[in-house]
Structure formats: C-alpha cells, structure tokens
Amino acid sequence: MLAFPTLDTPRLHLREIQMDDAPQLLAIHGDAQAMKWFGIDPLTELAQAEELVETFAAWRTHANPGTRWGLQLKGEDRLIGNCGLFKWNRGWQSCSLGFALLPSAWGNGLMGEALEAVLAWGFAHMQLNRVEALVHPRNQACLNLLQRQGFRQEGRLREAGFWSGRHCDLLMLSRLRSDH
C-alpha cells in the first residue's frame, strides 16, 4: 500500500495513528464499557496501547493488508476513536471493518460520519465489492450503526468470538458495492 490515506469529513480528520497516540488509545481501548462488545479484553497498560499502534501500522505491510485510521475532531489533536478496513482479500475484493469510539463521543453521529468516508474510500481505492463486520448480538448500537450504513445481517457464527473469558456468538453483516 502507498502513502497513508488521510480523509476528512465535515467534523473529523482521519489520519494515521502514531506512537504519540498511545495514551489516547489506552483511554479508548481500556474503557470496559467501550470494549464490552469489541472482541478483546480492555487494555490495562500503556505498553499494550503502544503495541496496538505497532499492530495497526503493521497491517499495511501484511499480505492481506489493512488500514486503521485515528479519528480526531477538526481543530483538536487527541484521538476520540479509530476505524479501519483490514484482512483485504484482493482476489475476492473483500475485507473486514472494525471501529472503536470513546464513550464520551457516542451518540453524536461521529462514527457514522467516519464510516461513510472510510467505506467510500474502500470501494473506490481498494476496488472492494464486499465489506464484512462481525458484531456481538447484544451490541444493538453497533448493529443500528451498521444498518444505517447499508449493512445487512447474513447470519450467526456460533461461538466465533472469545473475550472476557468466554466464547460468544457473533453476527455476520455485510455491505456490497451494489447496496449503494
């Protein structure tokens, strides 16, 4: 993949996540409420957030690459969330979608705004035909957000996830190029 693709929306600047962002990633991914449905246990140490920065950066070098954007409000420096397209299968023209947002930013339409830009970029620049998302069945806010973005539920993957010491079912949703 080439240079990191920065994106702008009316309220947000989507940019590459840097090591300086690790404290804010810890705030986002360390919040138990925010991570309840995310698919990983909450981070507890700055070193884990630093590893996450490195993980997101490494996605761009994988055989099936991905891009994870940091979300910041225009005119502010701190991250309020992140989202990304990953596990890009060029041959199948598909990838997965993931996102996280500070609870203090929930309910303002910010993630929907970010996802519109990211999905438009993915369909245009990655030549995607399909974007998939896995969601815990009780994460109604995420399901609603994805449905507003044109995703359709396809089925249930039994005990496909494991975090907080237990297996859980996940719902598979997808959005196709032809859906919009």
N, C-alpha and C positions, 0 to 999 in steps of 0.2 A: 504494500500500500504506500501511496505517496505521502506528501506532507499532511499533517493533521488538519482535517477539515473543520474549521470553526464555523459556527452557524449563529445567526441572530434571529430573534423573534421580536415582536413589539416590546416585550418586557424582559427578555432573557438574552444572555450571551452564553453560548455553549462552546466550551473550549477544552483543550487538553488538560487532564488532571496532572498536576505537578507534585513533587515531594513536599513543597510548602503547604499543600492542601491536606496533608495527613491529619492534622488536628481536627479539621472540619469533617473529614471522612470518618474519624473516630466518633465525632458527635452524631453523624448520620447513621453509621453502621453499628454504633454502640448503644443506640437507643432501643431498649427492649420492645417498646410499643411499635416502633418503625420496623423492627426486624422480626416481629411476631410471625409474619407470613412470608418473609423474604426468601427463606431457604437456607439460611446459615444462622448459627448462633451469634448473638451480638458480640462485637469486638469489645475487648476489655483493656487493651493496652495500645499505646501509640505505635509500638513496633508492628502490631498487626495491621494498623492502618497504613503504615509505610509499605508493608508487604502488599497490601491491596493496590497501592499506587503502582508498584512494580508489576503486579499481575495485569492491571488494566493496560499498562504500557506494552507488556509482552504480547497481549492479544494481537497487536498489529503485525507481529512477526510470525504468528502461527501459520501452519499450512492451511487451516480454515480460519482466517483472521477475523478480527472484530475491532470495533471502535467504541470506547466508552467516553462520553462527554461529561464534563463537570458543568453544572448549571449554576449560574450566578445571576442575580438581578442586575440589570444595567445600572451602572453608577456605583456598584458595590463590589468589593473584592472577594468576599467569602462565599464559599460554595453553599448552596442550600439543598443540593441533590445531585444525582447523576443518572444517566440513562445510556443505553448502548445497544448496538447490534453486534452479535457475536455468533460463533460457530457457522461462519459463512461457508456454505457449500456452493461453490461457483457452478459446478456441473448441474446441480438441481435448481440453481438460482433461488436459494432459500437461506434463511438464517433465523436466529432466536433474538428475542427482545427482553431486556431487563431494565429495571429502574428502581430508584430509592429517593425519598424526599424527607427532609426534616419535618417532624410533625407540626412545627410552628408554621410551616408553609402549606399544609394541607388545606384543601377546600377553597383554594383561590384560582383553580384552573391552570396553575403553572405547569404541572406535569403534562396536561393535555396539550398545552402550547408547545412544550418541548418535543413531545412525541410527534406532533404534526410535522415539525421541521425535520426530525430525525427520520421518520418514515418516508417523507418526500425525498430526502437525500438518498436514502437506501434504495428506493425504487428507481431513482434517476441515475445515481452514480455506481451502484453495485449491480444494477440490472436485475434486481430482485423480482421474483414472481410471487414469493410467499414469505411471510414473516410469522413466526410462531411465538407463543407465550405460554408458559406453564404457571398456573395460579392455584393457590390453595382454595378449596371450595368455599371456605368461610370468609375469604377476603373479598367481601362484597364491594368495597370501594374500588379495588383494582379491577374487578370484573366489570363494574359500571364504566370505569375509565376506558377500558379496552373496547367495550361495546360502543361507546361514543366515538372511538377511533376507527370503527368499522370492523373490529374483530368479531368472529363468530365462534361459538363454542362447538368443538367437534367431538369431545368425549372425555372420559375419565381414565387416568392412568393410576391403577391401583398400587398404593404404597410406593410410588415412584420417588418420593422425597424423604429425606431423613435429616431432621434437626431437632433440637431440644430433646434429644434422647429418644425419639420415637419416629416410626415411619408414618407417612401421611399420603393420602391420595392427592393427586394434582389434576386439575382440569386443563385440557389442551384447547387453546384458542388459536385462530389464525386469521390473517388478513391477506388476501390475494391482490395482486395488481389490478385485476378486473373488478374488485369490490368497490373501487372508487374511480 
